[in-house]
């Protein structure tokens, strides 16, 4: 039985102290890969703490990928050998994304990553804009600092500290009109002669932007822990673009060990950089999020980036990057002449929205609403005839999850059959880019923008399709 | 004496008919280069029309570069041999632009191209934003069409028709967050393997953006009519970026003949394009502006671009390009995935501002205010001891003019001497990029943002500097 001296925890909360002890034992190999952990009840009795405390510690370890659970068997330490089988499927052409939310052709669209703007406190937002118009007046018309308005960069620095425990000086933050614009800026900063690695499968626009910037792009496969560090090391990439806090489309949260391996890759040669795309990190539903790679980076090799498109609205074009000191200097001397791409009024409004505490309240409300919505959808699937043909893969994070169907039909057939009945859905293999071409019956449910009234019918059609081929 | 049958003019206004007749005679060589035109009075008597009508026709011909005037000698047909001497000066390093309007170090800043935001009807603008917040509500949060909001593209198409006589369908308009962003988009569209030609001297940021996009850049010299078509033909450029309606810093308005020569260059090989940067065209003070190159282009080789930074505020990051049909198709298939970089609320607000007629009223008001300001400054210079040492070069257009000083000091000395006395000013040769290194005592007066209360002192210091070396 695991034995830790709980008295030594000092001011640390009990659950967090226990989590740290177990994590350290897994890292040191004291607890072996796939070794079973004591049950929550027995460990609680052994350490004279409550079951709930052990439960919280286990949840945190799960959320960071240190342990996994098997139904009715308990908890086990993770092993680096478990692969997350993602096999790209070249037979299904990538369906081009719609330009606008036309939505006419489908009664439900699981490809639509629009956020639920009903939850957004529009009256607060419009109040903040009115305040800016009234109080800042003509000041909002003046030429903007190229890296963005000081007040907004300070507000973001505060947000990063409170949400992500990051200590970032506002000078290191560069504001830009959307992540796609910032990817382009990073290519100019890091060099067009560099080779950029992206996740495979992954969010298609990332590779599309790199390609249209004219740089070489490598697709790196994932395993159960996210981007394979082994494949990355074997590649000739200089820059790697990853989303460790929640990968699209697999939903993988990259565990601490893998993060360290990728940092190690960056440190092992000069001019290697990691772009940490934290686009979705606000929507972690349980446990404390893992620290960002930026905050554990000691050599200035991580560029952190995030956006307000997912948290506020896709029509608000405000994103940002955080540059390490050396790159910041390079940026200021070679690219500092670029004018800021975000209008003054919206920069001031967002700063006020953050400083007024509205942003954090909004995130908490969204997190609750999305968790409820997601739980409801998963329950609806499990309780339906689809339930026994479906496995839900998710890590309590982000605005989408994966449904794996037991079926003889291939991915293309499923997509085609439900499409004619009004459902737009995509499969995991569509997001793969290498040649190995196969299919794995995994489909992506983007749930943030969908109408719950349509779910019952959608579940029925999916069940129907899987059961009567 | 020139003789035209005024009865043949049909519905055309008399002045415009006369202008067209004379223009045609100059183009055909009936009127020879440097030939003197009849005086306004004698031509009016001869044709039995009013002196004012002849005056208007002559003004239009002047503004398009067909004729020029010599004080007390009258009007003459232009000759292609008159060079506008612009000699780049490598000895003066390009002074980096300030990031923000710090303005502390100088009591007057002739390098500052900030617009006069006092003239901007901020209350109308903020009213329009309030209206959008109230009437559009949550609609403003929805995902935007990638090329920009339809309503704004329609409003811009209307504006182009009313201001510039251009017939452009809204589908051809792509909205983006500032011209620098759009230059980058054009490089992706036209190709990184192409060679881009820019004006020398010219607005430094244009070449800087092309260079940071990693494409090859050629500097093409100017003569009295703007970018030299001869030099362009001799170069290996594929794309040329010009501002024919008002060049920075020389202020040259490219005459019709030169525009046709450059169109001819584009037509003479496939994949040659002209980027017509019309950044400043709203501020033409007299005469009808020349038609845009886009509107006389018959082969789809002109990309028109313009911005609202100069007309509304530098903090409003909204610019646009108008693509010819073939490039539009290419754009949609290869770059159509790029998200729009301008936020929804500001796109709707600008559309309302244009549709409500506020934009046009604002431009008229600004044009008057700037003309008054410019005339006042020029008068102040002429009436001062500086007057006899200075020649003002301007073409009744744009937000800057050139002052040529009679002095034994070189440009660097002048700039340094006035700088210590609180004046920030730049010289024409600083904007040149080729090696020929010399100076020509021409200085640029950006007057739009300066404080008139400081002008008297600035004129005194300049006179002092020139007169007492």
Interface residues (C-beta under 8 A of the other chain):
Chain A: X96 X97 X99 X100 X101 X114 X117 X118 X120 X122 X126 X129 X130 X133 X134 X137 X138 X140 X141 X142 X143 X144 X145 X146 X147 X177 X178 X180 X181 X184 X188 X192 X205 X208 X209 X212 X213 X214 X312 X313 X314 X315 X316 X317 X318 X334 X335 X336 X337 X338 X339 X340 X341 X342 X343 X344 X345 X346
Chain B: X96 X97 X99 X100 X101 X114 X117 X118 X120 X122 X126 X129 X130 X133 X134 X137 X138 X140 X141 X142 X143 X144 X145 X146 X147 X177 X178 X180 X181 X184 X188 X192 X205 X208 X209 X212 X213 X214 X312 X313 X314 X315 X316 X317 X318 X334 X335 X336 X337 X338 X339 X340 X341 X342 X343 X344 X345 X346
